[in-house]
Protein backbone atom coordinates (compact mmCIF):
# COMPACT_ATOMS: atom_id res chain seq x y z
CA UNK A 1 0.00 0.00 0.00
CA UNK A 2 2.90 2.38 0.73
CA UNK A 3 4.29 1.80 -2.77
CA UNK A 4 0.86 2.42 -4.32
CA UNK A 5 0.62 5.78 -2.54
CA UNK A 6 4.17 6.70 -3.67
CA UNK A 7 3.31 5.87 -7.28
CA UNK A 8 0.08 7.90 -7.15
CA UNK A 9 1.83 10.95 -5.71
CA UNK A 10 4.64 10.63 -8.29
CA UNK A 11 2.12 10.54 -11.13
CA UNK A 12 0.35 13.57 -9.71
CA UNK A 13 3.62 15.49 -9.52
CA UNK A 14 4.73 14.58 -13.05
CA UNK A 15 1.37 15.52 -14.47
CA UNK A 16 1.40 18.86 -12.67
CA UNK A 17 4.91 19.63 -13.88
CA UNK A 18 3.93 18.98 -17.51
CA UNK A 19 0.74 21.09 -17.44
CA UNK A 20 1.21 24.72 -16.44
CA UNK A 21 -2.55 25.28 -16.07
CA UNK A 22 -2.87 22.53 -13.44
CA UNK A 23 -1.53 22.43 -9.91
CA UNK A 24 -0.57 19.84 -7.35
CA UNK A 25 -0.17 20.43 -3.64
CA UNK A 26 1.53 18.18 -1.09
CA UNK A 27 1.96 18.61 2.64
CA UNK A 28 1.87 17.31 6.17
CA UNK A 29 -1.18 17.27 8.40
CA UNK A 30 -2.08 16.67 12.04
CA UNK A 31 -5.59 16.11 13.37
CA UNK A 32 -6.85 16.00 16.95
CA UNK A 33 -9.72 13.49 16.98
CA UNK A 34 -12.72 12.50 19.04
CA UNK A 35 -13.02 8.78 18.36
CA UNK A 36 -15.84 6.34 19.19
CA UNK A 37 -17.66 3.34 17.76
CA UNK A 38 -21.05 1.94 16.79
CA UNK A 39 -21.86 -1.64 17.84
CA UNK A 40 -24.23 -3.96 16.00
CA UNK A 41 -25.49 -7.43 16.96
CA UNK A 42 -27.88 -9.83 15.23
CA UNK A 43 -29.26 -11.80 18.21
CA UNK A 44 -30.93 -10.85 21.50
CA UNK A 45 -27.95 -11.87 23.63
CA UNK A 46 -25.61 -9.71 21.56
CA UNK A 47 -28.04 -6.77 21.63
CA UNK A 48 -28.15 -6.98 25.45
CA UNK A 49 -24.34 -6.74 25.53
CA UNK A 50 -24.44 -3.78 23.14
CA UNK A 51 -26.94 -1.96 25.37
CA UNK A 52 -24.76 -2.60 28.41
CA UNK A 53 -21.60 -1.38 26.70
CA UNK A 54 -23.35 1.73 25.38
CA UNK A 55 -24.12 2.78 28.97
CA UNK A 56 -20.56 2.27 30.22
CA UNK A 57 -18.34 3.30 27.30
CA UNK A 58 -17.36 6.79 26.12
CA UNK A 59 -15.40 8.47 23.27
CA UNK A 60 -11.68 9.12 23.65
CA UNK A 61 -9.35 11.89 22.49
CA UNK A 62 -7.05 10.65 19.76
CA UNK A 63 -5.07 11.87 16.72
CA UNK A 64 -4.06 11.34 13.10
CA UNK A 65 -0.90 12.51 11.31
CA UNK A 66 0.77 12.02 7.96
CA UNK A 67 1.28 13.27 4.42
CA UNK A 68 -1.37 14.04 1.80
CA UNK A 69 -1.46 15.48 -1.70
CA UNK A 70 -4.02 16.77 -4.19
CA UNK A 71 -3.82 17.02 -7.96
CA UNK A 72 -6.33 19.34 -9.59
CA UNK A 73 -7.56 17.89 -12.88
CA UNK A 74 -9.44 21.15 -13.49
CA UNK A 75 -9.38 24.54 -11.77
CA UNK A 76 -12.20 23.34 -9.51
CA UNK A 77 -11.89 19.56 -9.12
CA UNK A 78 -9.00 17.68 -7.52
CA UNK A 79 -8.08 14.11 -6.56
CA UNK A 80 -6.48 13.55 -3.15
CA UNK A 81 -4.57 10.70 -1.54
CA UNK A 82 -1.93 10.20 1.13
CA UNK A 83 -0.67 8.06 3.99
CA UNK A 84 -1.80 8.73 7.58
CA UNK A 85 -1.20 7.13 10.95
CA UNK A 86 -4.55 7.18 12.74
CA UNK A 87 -5.51 6.08 16.23
CA UNK A 88 -9.13 5.06 16.82
CA UNK A 89 -10.89 3.61 19.82
CA UNK A 90 -13.12 4.14 22.84
CA UNK A 91 -12.94 4.20 26.62
CA UNK A 92 -14.95 3.33 29.70
CA UNK A 93 -16.42 5.37 32.51
CA UNK A 94 -14.65 5.12 35.91
CA UNK A 95 -15.57 2.02 37.90
CA UNK A 96 -15.46 1.93 41.69
CA UNK A 97 -14.77 -1.56 43.01
CA UNK A 98 -15.93 -2.75 46.45
CA UNK A 99 -13.19 -3.45 48.96
CA UNK A 100 -15.36 -5.00 51.68
CA UNK A 101 -18.82 -6.45 52.31
CA UNK A 102 -21.12 -6.69 55.32
CA UNK A 103 -21.67 -10.44 55.58
CA UNK A 104 -24.91 -9.92 57.54
CA UNK A 105 -26.68 -7.47 55.22
CA UNK A 106 -24.76 -8.20 51.99
CA UNK A 107 -24.00 -4.49 51.59
CA UNK A 108 -20.84 -3.54 49.69
CA UNK A 109 -18.52 -0.78 50.88
CA UNK A 110 -16.64 1.09 48.17
CA UNK A 111 -13.23 2.71 48.45
CA UNK A 112 -12.08 5.88 46.69
CA UNK A 113 -10.07 3.77 44.21
CA UNK A 114 -11.48 3.64 40.69
CA UNK A 115 -10.51 2.18 37.34
CA UNK A 116 -11.17 3.01 33.72
CA UNK A 117 -9.93 1.69 30.39
CA UNK A 118 -8.96 3.08 26.98
CA UNK A 119 -9.00 0.80 23.95
CA UNK A 120 -6.79 2.21 21.19
CA UNK A 121 -6.65 0.73 17.68
CA UNK A 122 -3.91 1.96 15.34
CA UNK A 123 -4.17 2.06 11.55
CA UNK A 124 -2.39 3.21 8.44
CA UNK A 125 -5.02 5.14 6.46
CA UNK A 126 -4.88 5.68 2.70
CA UNK A 127 -7.60 8.16 1.69
CA UNK A 128 -8.90 8.55 -1.86
CA UNK A 129 -11.05 11.67 -2.14
CA UNK A 130 -12.55 14.04 -4.67
CA UNK A 131 -12.11 17.71 -3.78
CA UNK A 132 -14.17 20.64 -5.08
CA UNK A 133 -13.03 24.27 -4.82
CA UNK A 134 -15.88 26.67 -4.09
CA UNK A 135 -13.55 29.65 -3.93
CA UNK A 136 -9.92 29.99 -4.95
CA UNK A 137 -8.55 33.48 -4.40
CA UNK A 138 -5.10 34.89 -3.75
CA UNK A 139 -5.54 34.98 0.04
CA UNK A 140 -8.02 32.20 0.84
CA UNK A 141 -9.53 29.09 -0.73
CA UNK A 142 -12.70 27.22 0.31
CA UNK A 143 -13.21 23.55 -0.51
CA UNK A 144 -15.18 20.39 0.30
CA UNK A 145 -14.29 16.76 -0.32
CA UNK A 146 -15.69 13.25 -0.06
CA UNK A 147 -14.36 9.76 -0.62
CA UNK A 148 -13.16 6.56 1.01
CA UNK A 149 -10.33 5.58 3.35
CA UNK A 150 -8.46 2.28 3.18
CA UNK A 151 -7.86 1.28 6.83
CA UNK A 152 -4.86 -1.02 7.35
CA UNK A 153 -4.69 -2.46 10.88
CA UNK A 154 -1.38 -2.13 12.75
CA UNK A 155 -1.97 -3.00 16.40
CA UNK A 156 -4.33 -2.53 19.33
CA UNK A 157 -3.60 -1.59 22.93
CA UNK A 158 -5.67 -1.64 26.09
CA UNK A 159 -4.64 0.85 28.78
CA UNK A 160 -5.91 0.34 32.32
CA UNK A 161 -5.89 3.48 34.49
CA UNK A 162 -6.06 3.24 38.29
CA UNK A 163 -6.79 6.27 40.47
CA UNK A 164 -5.91 5.51 44.08
CA UNK A 165 -6.14 8.44 46.50
CA UNK A 166 -5.41 10.89 43.69
CA UNK A 167 -2.40 9.01 42.31
CA UNK A 168 -3.05 7.74 38.78
CA UNK A 169 -1.14 4.75 37.40
CA UNK A 170 -1.55 2.86 34.15
CA UNK A 171 -0.89 -0.59 32.70
CA UNK A 172 -0.72 -1.32 28.97
CA UNK A 173 -1.54 -4.59 27.24
CA UNK A 174 -1.53 -5.68 23.58
CA UNK A 175 -4.72 -7.02 22.00
CA UNK A 176 -6.23 -7.22 18.52
CA UNK A 177 -6.60 -10.94 17.79
CA UNK A 178 -10.09 -10.46 16.34
CA UNK A 179 -9.40 -7.18 14.52
CA UNK A 180 -9.43 -7.46 10.73
CA UNK A 181 -6.26 -6.55 8.86
CA UNK A 182 -8.23 -4.34 6.44
CA UNK A 183 -11.36 -2.24 6.61
CA UNK A 184 -12.94 0.60 4.67
CA UNK A 185 -14.40 3.97 5.69
CA UNK A 186 -16.27 6.81 4.03
CA UNK A 187 -15.20 10.38 4.76
CA UNK A 188 -16.51 13.89 4.19
CA UNK A 189 -14.76 17.19 4.94
CA UNK A 190 -14.79 20.91 4.28
CA UNK A 191 -12.15 23.49 4.95
CA UNK A 192 -10.37 26.76 4.35
CA UNK A 193 -6.85 27.43 3.04
CA UNK A 194 -4.86 30.54 3.90
CA UNK A 195 -2.52 31.15 0.95
CA UNK A 196 0.93 32.61 1.53
CA UNK A 197 2.75 32.61 -1.84
CA UNK A 198 3.57 28.91 -2.47
CA UNK A 199 2.35 27.78 0.97
CA UNK A 200 -1.17 26.84 2.07
CA UNK A 201 -2.18 26.68 5.74
CA UNK A 202 -5.24 24.42 5.88
CA UNK A 203 -7.93 24.03 8.56
CA UNK A 204 -10.32 21.20 7.70
CA UNK A 205 -13.04 19.63 9.91
CA UNK A 206 -13.95 16.11 8.80
CA UNK A 207 -15.99 13.04 9.72
CA UNK A 208 -15.24 9.43 8.81
CA UNK A 209 -16.99 6.15 9.63
CA UNK A 210 -16.24 2.50 8.94
CA UNK A 211 -18.27 0.87 6.18
CA UNK A 212 -16.88 -2.60 6.94
CA UNK A 213 -16.73 -3.98 10.47
CA UNK A 214 -13.37 -3.60 12.21
CA UNK A 215 -13.61 -7.06 13.77
CA UNK A 216 -14.79 -10.60 13.08
CA UNK A 217 -16.78 -11.08 16.29
CA UNK A 218 -20.55 -11.58 16.58
CA UNK A 219 -20.78 -8.00 17.84
CA UNK A 220 -19.59 -5.84 14.96
CA UNK A 221 -17.58 -2.66 15.63
CA UNK A 222 -17.70 0.37 13.33
CA UNK A 223 -15.33 3.16 14.37
CA UNK A 224 -15.99 6.79 13.59
CA UNK A 225 -13.95 9.96 14.04
CA UNK A 226 -14.75 13.64 14.36
CA UNK A 227 -11.54 15.50 13.57
CA UNK A 228 -10.03 18.91 12.87
CA UNK A 229 -7.12 18.68 10.48
CA UNK A 230 -4.39 21.34 10.52
CA UNK A 231 -1.99 21.11 7.59
CA UNK A 232 0.85 22.90 5.83
CA UNK A 233 0.95 22.39 2.04
CA UNK A 234 3.37 23.38 -0.71
CA UNK A 235 2.20 24.20 -4.26
CA UNK A 236 4.34 22.13 -6.63
CA UNK A 237 3.35 24.12 -9.75
CA UNK A 238 4.04 27.76 -8.76
CA UNK A 239 3.33 29.04 -12.27
CA UNK A 240 -0.30 27.94 -12.04
CA UNK A 241 -2.71 30.61 -13.32
CA UNK A 242 -5.88 31.07 -11.29
Secondary structure as GFF3:
##gff-version 3
##sequence-region A 1 242
A	DSSP	alpha_helix	2	18	.	.	.	ID=ss1
A	DSSP	beta_strand	24	40	.	.	.	ID=ss2
A	DSSP	alpha_helix	44	56	.	.	.	ID=ss3
A	DSSP	beta_strand	57	58	.	.	.	ID=ss4
A	DSSP	beta_strand	60	72	.	.	.	ID=ss5
A	DSSP	beta_strand	77	92	.	.	.	ID=ss6
A	DSSP	beta_strand	95	101	.	.	.	ID=ss7
A	DSSP	beta_strand	108	136	.	.	.	ID=ss8
A	DSSP	beta_strand	140	164	.	.	.	ID=ss9
A	DSSP	beta_strand	167	175	.	.	.	ID=ss10
A	DSSP	beta_strand	182	196	.	.	.	ID=ss11
A	DSSP	beta_strand	199	210	.	.	.	ID=ss12
A	DSSP	beta_strand	220	235	.	.	.	ID=ss13
###
